[in-house]
Amino acid sequence: MPGGLSSDSYVDKQLRPLDAENYSAAGLILYRRVGGERLELLLVREKPWNSFTQAYDPVALNVFGGKRVPRQERSAETTAVRCFLESMGQVDGAPDTETLYRLLHSSFMLWYAIGKFVLLVAEVPDGNMADLPEKFAAFKEQQGPGEEYKMLPSGIKKYVKQIESLEWTPASTLVSDGPSEVTDLLSNILQIGAFREFIEGTLDPATAWPETGKSAPPVFFDGGKDGKSKGGKGKGGGKFKGGKDGNKGWKRGHGGKGNMYGGKNMGMDGGKGMAMYGGKGMGMYPGKGMPMGPMVYSSYDQNSAEMQRQMYGEQLYLLVQPMAPSPYLAQKITGMLLELPQNELLMNLTNTEELRRRVEEALEVLKEDGVVG
């Protein structure tokens, strides 16, 4: 494989460093043990897009997944979670971002070398999401027929995933000859030795990787001794502070060097920290800076404020983007939100209405400063 990537497909608790940095696509399989024994996988029935024939293939079982967004997604976890959420849409009762990341703490990973595809496999407690297929079906019926493609501003057609249904699929139906109606991707994944052993019930993740299955420890955001992060050196200057008094809480820390997702650099402290696409400091994405390893959830245990900040930034950006007028402003607003104290930051990750209020406040501040017309 070029660049030293693994030419062999494998299953492990985490990816090899080069594979983690240079993956092309990622997906997610949630599984459960019904009655503590029978293994079932949450799969989609979809018409996969065939780039060779430039047409949709017949409906078949597949995993949740999709291509990586270049220069934005630095971890397979981020790509897998985004693809899962995009596939689910606004289904009532679907897991949110925070829930998915919690599940990923005890996941294991599969590397499919041919497609540079990463599959994350995470367990759902028995009884959780049991009726998700029915809720998805009700949502799909309410929405009506979906569009086959969207026209991008560049004039290029972007074909939309055509998911017909979800189903909890007994693992036993995937072994031996397996069902005929599976995608080529899923068929090839089922041939990877360790994953097949997992499907057959002869590989127990908790035994193979002892840390798998442990509950995730609490996540803390280290915003400094006084619970406030330092702001940037941009327009307006001063510290950026969160507050409950409307726009007065936003101290214009959004315009310069010290803002994550905002301005040229994504500095942790006045521009001395991380560079967005390489350069000085620690690179958020592969570049000239220090290469980052995989976003494995043992990082919670490392008590690293920088790693936690990166993770929060990725999660927040996914939530903010649909609410912002443009990706550029979504980056700006994400940087502003990351300056909030820990309790307010976490509230924005879990409370949609609070996040929407904060986004509106941030837009008002950006308008006052001339960033938004």
C-alpha angles and dihedrals in degrees: 000000000000119000095017096292117158112271091194124075114233147166122228144141090266138006127262108262099251092046090051092053098043107037116137102203140005140198143183135229119190116199137185138191109229109216087358091289121055110079118221129178126210104232136167129233105219145151101245119214113245110210092193097056093029089227141092118273120224119284111282142157114276143160125258105263152111147173124309118254102239117239092001107066114058099174136048088230091062093050094045094049092047092050092048093050093046090051092050095048112181097336111159111244096017115142115263129224095271093050092050093050090050090053090049090060088078098035131115128215139233124203115205101195101198095061097026082238123162120204119194115204117199134173123237117206111254110269096025117115090000092141096040093110090054092047090049090051091051091049092048092050091050092049095049126209114350127224119261095220145000126225112235120215087255090062094250121134114239110198116222124225110262103213113176100182148332125240141180099235120201108237090224090070090058097055130077106023091345126208116311093224099074126115120252089250094056092042091055093045090054089059094059105109104230093040091051089051088053091051091048091050098245095109118063112195092207090057097039092049109022095200091057111101097029115128116254115258117235116284116233129190115215104212096165134278094302095041092254127107121222115258130229131268094245133115111326094017123204130093122319109229134180120229144160095237098091119246092355088080093063110084100186098256089146108089110066152035101313102061128104108228090001127096125349100315134035097223123182090206121016095321097309095109133059128000115217100225103013131291125109120359127020114332117236088199128025107288141108094318128077109310113243123228125221119304095247118171094237079084086084087066093051090069089221113163090193094055091045090050091053091050093049090048092054093047094046094048091056090052096042098046096076090049097048125082092233141004089252092057090043087059092048093049093046089055090051093049092051088064092064121107116268098260094049092045093054090046089058090053093055106028115065095190093051090048091050090051091051092048091052091049091049091051090053090053091048090050091052090052093048096247091117120045 
